[in-house]
Amino acid sequence: MSNAPSPASAPAVGIVMGSDSDWPVMEAAAEALDEFEVPYEVDVVSAHRMPHEMIAYGDEAAGRGLKAVIAGAGGAAHLPGMLASVTPLPVIGVPVPLRHLDGMDSLLSIVQMPAGVPVATVSVGGARNAGLLAVRILAAHDEELRERMERFQAELKDQAREKGRRLRS
Ligand code: RP5
């Protein structure tokens, strides 16, 4: 009997990060995917400390059935860009703020990609939006997921309107 995961539970999104110290920030991406019941995998894939494994991860991601990769790193944050250079999948980069420079170093390392190698960079520490963007990417070809996203957006709108009502009263 095969132990291969069923297609329904096979990870659709890969969440990777340069170190386990990034997890407290990156966890928000996983939580967003949980909210939409999108299956994902999580791993540490360091661009600098394990470069060959990082390239292998990017090389194999699409073939393993992933549809998008969320990559977070801090400082000299080369992981998202290097993964984008080897995979045809959409890569969402999360600049992880470290102790120095407030994450500006991470942001600039991720966002300034050369033409032809895009990384969809979210804000510093913006892992929740990275998760939500991955959901939207999947929802482009999944009607049920798109309807869930529309309900989520309607809830956001209601919450914002309610805040206005409270301020006005
Ligand atoms: C980066 O170095 C990682 O993404 C992490 O943000 C940072 C520090 O890593 P550790 O020294 O905590 O393992 O590559």
Backbone and ligand atoms as CSV (ligand in chain L), in Angstrom:
chain,resi,resn,atom,element,x,y,z
A,1,MET,N,N,0.832,-1.196,0.000
A,1,MET,CA,C,0.000,0.000,0.000
A,1,MET,C,C,0.876,1.259,0.000
A,2,SER,N,N,0.481,2.215,-0.796
A,2,SER,CA,C,1.294,3.433,-0.877
A,2,SER,C,C,1.017,4.372,0.288
A,3,ASN,N,N,2.064,5.017,0.752
A,3,ASN,CA,C,1.906,6.031,1.799
A,3,ASN,C,C,1.825,7.437,1.219
A,4,ALA,N,N,1.769,7.525,-0.115
A,4,ALA,CA,C,1.741,8.855,-0.738
A,4,ALA,C,C,0.494,9.600,-0.285
A,5,PRO,N,N,0.625,10.916,-0.016
A,5,PRO,CA,C,-0.549,11.673,0.418
A,5,PRO,C,C,-1.597,11.726,-0.684
A,6,SER,N,N,-2.874,11.728,-0.295
A,6,SER,CA,C,-3.929,11.816,-1.301
A,6,SER,C,C,-3.864,13.197,-1.934
A,7,PRO,N,N,-4.299,13.323,-3.207
A,7,PRO,CA,C,-4.216,14.613,-3.873
A,7,PRO,C,C,-4.895,15.713,-3.061
A,8,ALA,N,N,-5.986,15.368,-2.351
A,8,ALA,CA,C,-6.733,16.382,-1.604
A,8,ALA,C,C,-5.900,16.967,-0.462
A,9,SER,N,N,-5.016,16.132,0.142
A,9,SER,CA,C,-4.257,16.624,1.295
A,9,SER,C,C,-2.806,16.950,0.945
A,10,ALA,N,N,-2.418,16.728,-0.309
A,10,ALA,CA,C,-1.034,17.034,-0.695
A,10,ALA,C,C,-0.815,18.537,-0.596
A,11,PRO,N,N,0.354,18.963,-0.117
A,11,PRO,CA,C,0.576,20.404,0.047
A,11,PRO,C,C,0.489,21.154,-1.276
A,12,ALA,N,N,-0.256,22.249,-1.260
A,12,ALA,CA,C,-0.369,23.104,-2.442
A,12,ALA,C,C,0.590,24.286,-2.351
A,13,VAL,N,N,0.988,24.598,-1.118
A,13,VAL,CA,C,1.876,25.751,-0.887
A,13,VAL,C,C,3.066,25.289,-0.054
A,14,GLY,N,N,4.233,25.738,-0.438
A,14,GLY,CA,C,5.428,25.488,0.372
A,14,GLY,C,C,5.777,26.755,1.132
A,15,ILE,N,N,5.858,26.630,2.450
A,15,ILE,CA,C,6.329,27.765,3.269
A,15,ILE,C,C,7.745,27.429,3.708
A,16,VAL,N,N,8.696,28.229,3.247
A,16,VAL,CA,C,10.084,27.964,3.630
A,16,VAL,C,C,10.705,29.234,4.207
A,17,MET,N,N,11.726,29.023,5.015
A,17,MET,CA,C,12.378,30.171,5.655
A,17,MET,C,C,13.844,29.857,5.881
A,18,GLY,N,N,14.625,30.922,6.051
A,18,GLY,CA,C,16.057,30.741,6.171
A,18,GLY,C,C,16.501,30.111,7.470
A,19,SER,N,N,15.676,30.230,8.504
A,19,SER,CA,C,16.037,29.707,9.821
A,19,SER,C,C,14.766,29.489,10.634
A,20,ASP,N,N,14.859,28.603,11.620
A,20,ASP,CA,C,13.685,28.431,12.486
A,20,ASP,C,C,13.408,29.700,13.299
A,21,SER,N,N,14.410,30.600,13.386
A,21,SER,CA,C,14.179,31.859,14.098
A,21,SER,C,C,13.197,32.761,13.332
A,22,ASP,N,N,12.932,32.447,12.054
A,22,ASP,CA,C,11.945,33.201,11.262
A,22,ASP,C,C,10.506,32.744,11.552
A,23,TRP,N,N,10.357,31.599,12.197
A,23,TRP,CA,C,9.020,31.000,12.345
A,23,TRP,C,C,8.001,31.891,13.079
A,24,PRO,N,N,8.420,32.583,14.171
A,24,PRO,CA,C,7.426,33.422,14.845
A,24,PRO,C,C,6.784,34.451,13.904
A,25,VAL,N,N,7.524,34.895,12.889
A,25,VAL,CA,C,6.941,35.796,11.881
A,25,VAL,C,C,6.175,34.979,10.832
A,26,MET,N,N,6.772,33.911,10.357
A,26,MET,CA,C,6.213,33.156,9.228
A,26,MET,C,C,4.961,32.357,9.589
A,27,GLU,N,N,4.780,32.119,10.879
A,27,GLU,CA,C,3.628,31.341,11.343
A,27,GLU,C,C,2.297,31.945,10.856
A,28,ALA,N,N,2.278,33.271,10.707
A,28,ALA,CA,C,1.041,33.938,10.285
A,28,ALA,C,C,0.630,33.513,8.875
A,29,ALA,N,N,1.600,33.147,8.047
A,29,ALA,CA,C,1.258,32.654,6.699
A,29,ALA,C,C,0.546,31.307,6.817
A,30,ALA,N,N,1.073,30.467,7.690
A,30,ALA,CA,C,0.458,29.147,7.897
A,30,ALA,C,C,-0.955,29.296,8.459
A,31,GLU,N,N,-1.124,30.244,9.377
A,31,GLU,CA,C,-2.457,30.447,9.968
A,31,GLU,C,C,-3.465,30.895,8.914
A,32,ALA,N,N,-3.029,31.768,7.999
A,32,ALA,CA,C,-3.937,32.215,6.926
A,32,ALA,C,C,-4.341,31.037,6.048
A,33,LEU,N,N,-3.379,30.186,5.726
A,33,LEU,CA,C,-3.695,29.012,4.894
A,33,LEU,C,C,-4.621,28.055,5.650
A,34,ASP,N,N,-4.402,27.931,6.961
A,34,ASP,CA,C,-5.297,27.097,7.781
A,34,ASP,C,C,-6.733,27.607,7.707
A,35,GLU,N,N,-6.890,28.925,7.775
A,35,GLU,CA,C,-8.244,29.510,7.748
A,35,GLU,C,C,-8.997,29.127,6.486
A,36,PHE,N,N,-8.257,28.958,5.395
A,36,PHE,CA,C,-8.892,28.609,4.116
A,36,PHE,C,C,-8.757,27.119,3.789
A,37,GLU,N,N,-8.250,26.379,4.766
A,37,GLU,CA,C,-8.077,24.924,4.611
A,37,GLU,C,C,-7.243,24.561,3.391
A,38,VAL,N,N,-6.216,25.376,3.164
A,38,VAL,CA,C,-5.271,25.091,2.076
A,38,VAL,C,C,-4.120,24.264,2.648
A,39,PRO,N,N,-3.863,23.074,2.099
A,39,PRO,CA,C,-2.767,22.261,2.631
A,39,PRO,C,C,-1.391,22.845,2.260
A,40,TYR,N,N,-0.476,22.783,3.209
A,40,TYR,CA,C,0.860,23.366,2.982
A,40,TYR,C,C,1.910,22.532,3.690
A,41,GLU,N,N,3.156,22.796,3.328
A,41,GLU,CA,C,4.287,22.190,4.036
A,41,GLU,C,C,5.169,23.320,4.550
A,42,VAL,N,N,5.932,23.025,5.589
A,42,VAL,CA,C,6.818,24.037,6.199
A,42,VAL,C,C,8.217,23.445,6.318
A,43,ASP,N,N,9.238,24.257,5.991
A,43,ASP,CA,C,10.613,23.754,6.145
A,43,ASP,C,C,11.598,24.923,6.266
A,44,VAL,N,N,12.759,24.606,6.794
A,44,VAL,CA,C,13.879,25.545,6.775
A,44,VAL,C,C,14.743,25.198,5.577
A,45,VAL,N,N,14.936,26.196,4.710
A,45,VAL,CA,C,15.764,25.998,3.511
A,45,VAL,C,C,16.654,27.237,3.389
A,46,SER,N,N,17.827,27.169,3.971
A,46,SER,CA,C,18.682,28.357,4.019
A,46,SER,C,C,19.476,28.530,2.731
A,47,ALA,N,N,19.366,29.734,2.148
A,47,ALA,CA,C,20.105,30.009,0.903
A,47,ALA,C,C,21.605,29.983,1.118
A,48,HIS,N,N,22.030,30.405,2.301
A,48,HIS,CA,C,23.475,30.529,2.525
A,48,HIS,C,C,24.079,29.332,3.242
A,49,ARG,N,N,23.289,28.688,4.110
A,49,ARG,CA,C,23.845,27.599,4.903
A,49,ARG,C,C,23.632,26.237,4.253
A,50,MET,N,N,22.693,26.144,3.326
A,50,MET,CA,C,22.438,24.869,2.638
A,50,MET,C,C,22.026,25.159,1.197
A,51,PRO,N,N,22.937,25.823,0.445
A,51,PRO,CA,C,22.578,26.298,-0.896
A,51,PRO,C,C,22.154,25.197,-1.860
A,52,HIS,N,N,22.787,24.025,-1.769
A,52,HIS,CA,C,22.440,22.965,-2.727
A,52,HIS,C,C,21.038,22.433,-2.462
A,53,GLU,N,N,20.684,22.303,-1.162
A,53,GLU,CA,C,19.324,21.856,-0.840
A,53,GLU,C,C,18.292,22.911,-1.237
A,54,MET,N,N,18.686,24.178,-1.106
A,54,MET,CA,C,17.781,25.255,-1.501
A,54,MET,C,C,17.483,25.191,-3.002
A,55,ILE,N,N,18.529,24.968,-3.799
A,55,ILE,CA,C,18.322,24.866,-5.254
A,55,ILE,C,C,17.481,23.620,-5.569
A,56,ALA,N,N,17.749,22.532,-4.882
A,56,ALA,CA,C,16.964,21.303,-5.112
A,56,ALA,C,C,15.499,21.544,-4.775
A,57,TYR,N,N,15.233,22.258,-3.681
A,57,TYR,CA,C,13.842,22.554,-3.301
A,57,TYR,C,C,13.152,23.316,-4.430
A,58,GLY,N,N,13.828,24.346,-4.950
A,58,GLY,CA,C,13.237,25.132,-6.037
A,58,GLY,C,C,13.056,24.307,-7.298
A,59,ASP,N,N,14.037,23.476,-7.598
A,59,ASP,CA,C,13.985,22.623,-8.797
A,59,ASP,C,C,12.798,21.661,-8.751
A,60,GLU,N,N,12.517,21.141,-7.555
A,60,GLU,CA,C,11.538,20.054,-7.427
A,60,GLU,C,C,10.136,20.521,-7.051
A,61,ALA,N,N,10.004,21.788,-6.640
A,61,ALA,CA,C,8.736,22.260,-6.056
A,61,ALA,C,C,7.538,22.027,-6.992
A,62,ALA,N,N,7.652,22.432,-8.230
A,62,ALA,CA,C,6.514,22.300,-9.162
A,62,ALA,C,C,6.211,20.824,-9.423
A,63,GLY,N,N,7.249,20.035,-9.617
A,63,GLY,CA,C,7.071,18.603,-9.901
A,63,GLY,C,C,6.422,17.863,-8.745
A,64,ARG,N,N,6.611,18.373,-7.535
A,64,ARG,CA,C,5.986,17.738,-6.362
A,64,ARG,C,C,4.551,18.174,-6.164
A,65,GLY,N,N,4.076,19.084,-7.015
A,65,GLY,CA,C,2.665,19.461,-6.955
A,65,GLY,C,C,2.378,20.773,-6.256
A,66,LEU,N,N,3.436,21.447,-5.760
A,66,LEU,CA,C,3.194,22.756,-5.152
A,66,LEU,C,C,2.714,23.732,-6.222
A,67,LYS,N,N,1.874,24.685,-5.798
A,67,LYS,CA,C,1.349,25.681,-6.739
A,67,LYS,C,C,1.926,27.074,-6.465
A,68,ALA,N,N,2.469,27.262,-5.278
A,68,ALA,CA,C,3.080,28.541,-4.921
A,68,ALA,C,C,4.047,28.306,-3.766
A,69,VAL,N,N,5.024,29.193,-3.670
A,69,VAL,CA,C,6.004,29.104,-2.580
A,69,VAL,C,C,5.997,30.432,-1.828
A,70,ILE,N,N,5.927,30.343,-0.513
A,70,ILE,CA,C,6.095,31.515,0.352
A,70,ILE,C,C,7.464,31.372,1.002
A,71,ALA,N,N,8.337,32.351,0.779
A,71,ALA,CA,C,9.698,32.249,1.292
A,71,ALA,C,C,10.013,33.464,2.151
A,72,GLY,N,N,10.402,33.217,3.390
A,72,GLY,CA,C,10.737,34.302,4.301
A,72,GLY,C,C,12.195,34.217,4.710
A,73,ALA,N,N,12.819,35.380,4.833
A,73,ALA,CA,C,14.198,35.413,5.307
A,73,ALA,C,C,14.510,36.815,5.815
A,74,GLY,N,N,15.543,36.882,6.646
A,74,GLY,CA,C,15.923,38.168,7.210
A,74,GLY,C,C,17.357,38.517,6.884
A,75,GLY,N,N,17.675,39.805,6.973
A,75,GLY,CA,C,19.038,40.267,6.704
A,75,GLY,C,C,19.350,40.213,5.222
A,76,ALA,N,N,20.447,39.521,4.886
A,76,ALA,CA,C,20.787,39.311,3.472
A,76,ALA,C,C,19.844,38.228,2.950
A,77,ALA,N,N,18.626,38.639,2.643
A,77,ALA,CA,C,17.520,37.682,2.453
A,77,ALA,C,C,17.438,37.224,0.996
A,78,HIS,N,N,18.296,36.301,0.636
A,78,HIS,CA,C,18.384,35.873,-0.762
A,78,HIS,C,C,17.496,34.692,-1.105
A,79,LEU,N,N,16.868,34.092,-0.098
A,79,LEU,CA,C,16.097,32.862,-0.347
A,79,LEU,C,C,14.959,33.044,-1.359
A,80,PRO,N,N,14.066,34.043,-1.189
A,80,PRO,CA,C,12.961,34.143,-2.153
A,80,PRO,C,C,13.452,34.333,-3.587
A,81,GLY,N,N,14.420,35.213,-3.773
A,81,GLY,CA,C,14.916,35.485,-5.122
A,81,GLY,C,C,15.603,34.283,-5.742
A,82,MET,N,N,16.379,33.561,-4.958
A,82,MET,CA,C,17.068,32.392,-5.515
A,82,MET,C,C,16.075,31.289,-5.865
A,83,LEU,N,N,15.032,31.128,-5.026
A,83,LEU,CA,C,14.006,30.134,-5.380
A,83,LEU,C,C,13.295,30.550,-6.664
A,84,ALA,N,N,12.997,31.856,-6.786
A,84,ALA,CA,C,12.317,32.334,-7.996
A,84,ALA,C,C,13.177,32.122,-9.238
A,85,SER,N,N,14.486,32.061,-9.047
A,85,SER,CA,C,15.368,31.883,-10.202
A,85,SER,C,C,15.358,30.446,-10.721
A,86,VAL,N,N,14.892,29.503,-9.897
A,86,VAL,CA,C,14.919,28.108,-10.364
A,86,VAL,C,C,13.536,27.471,-10.528
A,87,THR,N,N,12.491,28.062,-9.927
A,87,THR,CA,C,11.156,27.471,-10.073
A,87,THR,C,C,10.281,28.354,-10.963
A,88,PRO,N,N,9.379,27.725,-11.733
A,88,PRO,CA,C,8.425,28.525,-12.499
A,88,PRO,C,C,7.216,28.936,-11.656
A,89,LEU,N,N,7.145,28.457,-10.434
A,89,LEU,CA,C,5.997,28.770,-9.568
A,89,LEU,C,C,6.063,30.226,-9.092
A,90,PRO,N,N,4.892,30.809,-8.748
A,90,PRO,CA,C,4.935,32.124,-8.116
A,90,PRO,C,C,5.591,32.032,-6.742
A,91,VAL,N,N,6.509,32.949,-6.487
A,91,VAL,CA,C,7.200,33.004,-5.191
A,91,VAL,C,C,6.795,34.296,-4.486
A,92,ILE,N,N,6.332,34.148,-3.261
A,92,ILE,CA,C,5.954,35.298,-2.445
A,92,ILE,C,C,7.030,35.468,-1.377
A,93,GLY,N,N,7.638,36.633,-1.353
A,93,GLY,CA,C,8.736,36.874,-0.420
A,93,GLY,C,C,8.276,37.629,0.812
A,94,VAL,N,N,8.716,37.160,1.960
A,94,VAL,CA,C,8.387,37.827,3.225
A,94,VAL,C,C,9.677,38.353,3.853
A,95,PRO,N,N,9.853,39.682,3.898
A,95,PRO,CA,C,11.020,40.225,4.593
A,95,PRO,C,C,10.839,40.081,6.109
A,96,VAL,N,N,11.712,39.300,6.712
A,96,VAL,CA,C,11.629,39.080,8.162
A,96,VAL,C,C,12.490,40.135,8.862
A,97,PRO,N,N,11.906,40.900,9.782
A,97,PRO,CA,C,12.707,41.915,10.478
A,97,PRO,C,C,13.641,41.276,11.499
A,98,LEU,N,N,14.888,41.687,11.473
A,98,LEU,CA,C,15.847,41.215,12.482
A,98,LEU,C,C,16.114,42.345,13.478
A,99,ARG,N,N,17.073,42.144,14.337
A,99,ARG,CA,C,17.330,43.084,15.428
A,99,ARG,C,C,17.813,44.438,14.890
A,100,HIS,N,N,18.579,44.412,13.806
A,100,HIS,CA,C,19.132,45.660,13.268
A,100,HIS,C,C,18.363,46.096,12.022
A,101,LEU,N,N,18.315,47.368,11.778
A,101,LEU,CA,C,17.810,47.957,10.521
A,101,LEU,C,C,16.310,47.788,10.308
A,102,ASP,N,N,15.578,47.269,11.308
A,102,ASP,CA,C,14.112,47.201,11.251
A,102,ASP,C,C,13.563,46.427,10.047
A,103,GLY,N,N,14.341,45.563,9.473
A,103,GLY,CA,C,13.831,44.774,8.338
A,103,GLY,C,C,14.021,45.457,6.997
A,104,MET,N,N,14.581,46.678,6.987
A,104,MET,CA,C,14.823,47.348,5.701
A,104,MET,C,C,15.808,46.546,4.854
A,105,ASP,N,N,16.804,45.953,5.528
A,105,ASP,CA,C,17.779,45.132,4.801
A,105,ASP,C,C,17.082,43.927,4.145
A,106,SER,N,N,16.185,43.293,4.910
A,106,SER,CA,C,15.452,42.133,4.384
A,106,SER,C,C,14.576,42.562,3.211
A,107,LEU,N,N,13.867,43.686,3.386
A,107,LEU,CA,C,12.961,44.179,2.339
A,107,LEU,C,C,13.716,44.446,1.041
A,108,LEU,N,N,14.802,45.194,1.147
A,108,LEU,CA,C,15.529,45.563,-0.071
A,108,LEU,C,C,16.182,44.346,-0.724
A,109,SER,N,N,16.622,43.387,0.100
A,109,SER,CA,C,17.223,42.166,-0.457
A,109,SER,C,C,16.212,41.375,-1.271
A,110,ILE,N,N,14.935,41.455,-0.879
A,110,ILE,CA,C,13.914,40.627,-1.535
A,110,ILE,C,C,13.251,41.362,-2.695
A,111,VAL,N,N,13.033,42.681,-2.518
A,111,VAL,CA,C,12.183,43.379,-3.486
A,111,VAL,C,C,12.930,43.782,-4.762
A,112,GLN,N,N,14.239,43.977,-4.673
A,112,GLN,CA,C,14.957,44.521,-5.840
A,112,GLN,C,C,15.440,43.415,-6.761
A,113,MET,N,N,14.487,42.715,-7.374
A,113,MET,CA,C,14.845,41.605,-8.258
A,113,MET,C,C,15.115,42.108,-9.677
A,114,PRO,N,N,16.004,41.442,-10.389
A,114,PRO,CA,C,16.236,41.832,-11.781
A,114,PRO,C,C,15.035,41.475,-12.652
A,115,ALA,N,N,14.825,42.227,-13.728
A,115,ALA,CA,C,13.718,41.963,-14.641
A,115,ALA,C,C,13.784,40.524,-15.135
A,116,GLY,N,N,12.628,39.879,-15.150
A,116,GLY,CA,C,12.558,38.493,-15.619
A,116,GLY,C,C,12.462,37.490,-14.491
A,117,VAL,N,N,12.776,37.921,-13.264
A,117,VAL,CA,C,12.744,36.990,-12.123
A,117,VAL,C,C,11.909,37.621,-11.007
A,118,PRO,N,N,10.570,37.539,-11.131
A,118,PRO,CA,C,9.721,38.245,-10.159
A,118,PRO,C,C,9.585,37.530,-8.825
A,119,VAL,N,N,9.557,38.339,-7.768
A,119,VAL,CA,C,9.151,37.869,-6.436
A,119,VAL,C,C,8.051,38.816,-5.966
A,120,ALA,N,N,6.921,38.276,-5.563
A,120,ALA,CA,C,5.831,39.108,-5.042
A,120,ALA,C,C,6.140,39.407,-3.584
A,121,THR,N,N,6.715,40.575,-3.347
A,121,THR,CA,C,7.191,40.901,-2.000
A,121,THR,C,C,6.089,41.550,-1.174
A,122,VAL,N,N,5.845,41.026,0.006
A,122,VAL,CA,C,4.885,41.645,0.923
A,122,VAL,C,C,5.652,42.561,1.881
A,123,SER,N,N,4.916,43.199,2.773
A,123,SER,CA,C,5.547,44.163,3.680
A,123,SER,C,C,6.478,43.464,4.675
A,124,VAL,N,N,7.298,44.244,5.353
A,124,VAL,CA,C,8.179,43.684,6.388
A,124,VAL,C,C,7.324,43.003,7.448
A,125,GLY,N,N,7.574,41.732,7.642
A,125,GLY,CA,C,6.799,40.972,8.621
A,125,GLY,C,C,5.400,40.604,8.134
A,126,GLY,N,N,5.122,40.817,6.848
A,126,GLY,CA,C,3.751,40.646,6.328
A,126,GLY,C,C,3.397,39.217,5.935
A,127,ALA,N,N,3.696,38.279,6.799
A,127,ALA,CA,C,3.473,36.874,6.445
A,127,ALA,C,C,1.988,36.539,6.275
A,128,ARG,N,N,1.124,37.231,7.020
A,128,ARG,CA,C,-0.317,36.929,6.854
A,128,ARG,C,C,-0.757,37.264,5.425
A,129,ASN,N,N,-0.326,38.416,4.934
A,129,ASN,CA,C,-0.681,38.758,3.565
A,129,ASN,C,C,-0.072,37.779,2.559
A,130,ALA,N,N,1.102,37.260,2.873
A,130,ALA,CA,C,1.704,36.259,1.988
A,130,ALA,C,C,0.797,35.032,1.905
A,131,GLY,N,N,0.269,34.609,3.042
A,131,GLY,CA,C,-0.650,33.469,3.049
A,131,GLY,C,C,-1.915,33.778,2.264
A,132,LEU,N,N,-2.447,34.988,2.471
A,132,LEU,CA,C,-3.680,35.361,1.767
A,132,LEU,C,C,-3.443,35.491,0.264
A,133,LEU,N,N,-2.269,35.982,-0.111
A,133,LEU,CA,C,-1.958,36.076,-1.538
A,133,LEU,C,C,-1.848,34.684,-2.163
A,134,ALA,N,N,-1.261,33.763,-1.439
A,134,ALA,CA,C,-1.180,32.380,-1.937
A,134,ALA,C,C,-2.590,31.811,-2.136
A,135,VAL,N,N,-3.489,32.117,-1.209
A,135,VAL,CA,C,-4.883,31.660,-1.360
A,135,VAL,C,C,-5.479,32.247,-2.640
A,136,ARG,N,N,-5.239,33.522,-2.894
A,136,ARG,CA,C,-5.784,34.154,-4.102
A,136,ARG,C,C,-5.214,33.530,-5.376
A,137,ILE,N,N,-3.926,33.193,-5.330
A,137,ILE,CA,C,-3.307,32.547,-6.498
A,137,ILE,C,C,-4.010,31.214,-6.781
A,138,LEU,N,N,-4.231,30.439,-5.728
A,138,LEU,CA,C,-4.917,29.153,-5.898
A,138,LEU,C,C,-6.369,29.362,-6.311
A,139,ALA,N,N,-6.988,30.417,-5.781
A,139,ALA,CA,C,-8.410,30.670,-6.039
A,139,ALA,C,C,-8.675,31.052,-7.491
A,140,ALA,N,N,-7.636,31.471,-8.198
A,140,ALA,CA,C,-7.820,31.830,-9.608
A,140,ALA,C,C,-8.316,30.628,-10.416
A,141,HIS,N,N,-8.022,29.421,-9.933
A,141,HIS,CA,C,-8.448,28.209,-10.637
A,141,HIS,C,C,-9.286,27.306,-9.741
A,142,ASP,N,N,-9.914,27.888,-8.742
A,142,ASP,CA,C,-10.692,27.098,-7.789
A,142,ASP,C,C,-11.891,27.947,-7.332
A,143,GLU,N,N,-13.051,27.621,-7.918
A,143,GLU,CA,C,-14.224,28.467,-7.687
A,143,GLU,C,C,-14.620,28.509,-6.213
A,144,GLU,N,N,-14.556,27.345,-5.536
A,144,GLU,CA,C,-14.957,27.299,-4.133
A,144,GLU,C,C,-14.046,28.184,-3.276
A,145,LEU,N,N,-12.759,28.114,-3.559
A,145,LEU,CA,C,-11.799,28.940,-2.814
A,145,LEU,C,C,-12.032,30.421,-3.102
A,146,ARG,N,N,-12.395,30.725,-4.359
A,146,ARG,CA,C,-12.657,32.133,-4.699
A,146,ARG,C,C,-13.869,32.649,-3.933
A,147,GLU,N,N,-14.898,31.804,-3.811
A,147,GLU,CA,C,-16.087,32.219,-3.051
A,147,GLU,C,C,-15.736,32.445,-1.580
A,148,ARG,N,N,-14.863,31.589,-1.037
A,148,ARG,CA,C,-14.420,31.782,0.352
A,148,ARG,C,C,-13.687,33.104,0.495
A,149,MET,N,N,-12.834,33.405,-0.474
A,149,MET,CA,C,-12.092,34.661,-0.434
A,149,MET,C,C,-13.054,35.842,-0.514
A,150,GLU,N,N,-14.074,35.716,-1.331
A,150,GLU,CA,C,-15.050,36.807,-1.437
A,150,GLU,C,C,-15.787,37.005,-0.104
A,151,ARG,N,N,-16.105,35.893,0.562
A,151,ARG,CA,C,-16.763,36.011,1.887
A,151,ARG,C,C,-15.820,36.676,2.889
A,152,PHE,N,N,-14.552,36.283,2.837
A,152,PHE,CA,C,-13.538,36.880,3.724
A,152,PHE,C,C,-13.454,38.393,3.495
A,153,GLN,N,N,-13.453,38.790,2.221
A,153,GLN,CA,C,-13.354,40.217,1.898
A,153,GLN,C,C,-14.604,40.974,2.363
A,154,ALA,N,N,-15.769,40.307,2.241
A,154,ALA,CA,C,-17.011,40.936,2.704
A,154,ALA,C,C,-16.966,41.141,4.219
A,155,GLU,N,N,-16.395,40.163,4.937
A,155,GLU,CA,C,-16.258,40.308,6.400
A,155,GLU,C,C,-15.331,41.465,6.755
A,156,LEU,N,N,-14.233,41.586,6.000
A,156,LEU,CA,C,-13.301,42.699,6.245
A,156,LEU,C,C,-14.020,44.028,6.088
A,157,LYS,N,N,-14.838,44.097,5.027
A,157,LYS,CA,C,-15.569,45.339,4.753
A,157,LYS,C,C,-16.533,45.640,5.905
A,158,ASP,N,N,-17.266,44.621,6.350
A,158,ASP,CA,C,-18.205,44.805,7.463
A,158,ASP,C,C,-17.483,45.303,8.710
A,159,GLN,N,N,-16.326,44.687,8.985
A,159,GLN,CA,C,-15.561,45.079,10.182
A,159,GLN,C,C,-15.102,46.533,10.086
A,160,ALA,N,N,-14.653,46.941,8.886
A,160,ALA,CA,C,-14.189,48.327,8.711
A,160,ALA,C,C,-15.355,49.301,8.869
A,161,ARG,N,N,-16.510,48.940,8.300
A,161,ARG,CA,C,-17.685,49.810,8.420
A,161,ARG,C,C,-18.119,49.944,9.880
A,162,GLU,N,N,-18.061,48.827,10.600
A,162,GLU,CA,C,-18.444,48.822,12.006
A,162,GLU,C,C,-17.535,49.753,12.821
A,163,LYS,N,N,-16.243,49.747,12.482
A,163,LYS,CA,C,-15.304,50.643,13.182
A,163,LYS,C,C,-15.708,52.097,12.953
A,164,GLY,N,N,-16.104,52.421,11.712
A,164,GLY,CA,C,-16.551,53.778,11.406
A,164,GLY,C,C,-17.801,54.140,12.170
A,165,ARG,N,N,-18.737,53.180,12.212
A,165,ARG,CA,C,-20.000,53.416,12.954
A,165,ARG,C,C,-19.717,53.737,14.413
A,166,ARG,N,N,-18.797,52.961,15.008
A,166,ARG,CA,C,-18.481,53.155,16.432
A,166,ARG,C,C,-17.850,54.532,16.658
A,167,LEU,N,N,-16.976,54.948,15.747
A,167,LEU,CA,C,-16.348,56.260,15.904
A,167,LEU,C,C,-17.363,57.380,15.777
A,168,ARG,N,N,-18.329,57.189,14.859
A,168,ARG,CA,C,-19.311,58.261,14.611
A,168,ARG,C,C,-20.330,58.386,15.747
A,169,SER,N,N,-20.553,57.274,16.469
A,169,SER,CA,C,-21.642,57.316,17.475
A,169,SER,C,C,-21.146,57.889,18.805
L,1,RP5,C1,C,18.594,34.530,7.701
L,1,RP5,O1,O,19.369,34.806,8.785
L,1,RP5,C2,C,17.403,33.811,8.260
L,1,RP5,O2,O,16.334,33.913,7.390
L,1,RP5,C3,C,17.174,34.530,9.552
L,1,RP5,O3,O,16.238,35.584,9.389
L,1,RP5,C4,C,18.544,35.130,9.866
L,1,RP5,C5,C,19.123,34.684,11.175
L,1,RP5,O4,O,19.178,33.281,11.245
L,1,RP5,P1,P,19.640,32.580,12.584
L,1,RP5,O5,O,21.022,33.048,12.877
L,1,RP5,O6,O,18.663,32.986,13.654
L,1,RP5,O7,O,19.558,31.085,12.322
L,1,RP5,O8,O,19.239,33.769,6.735
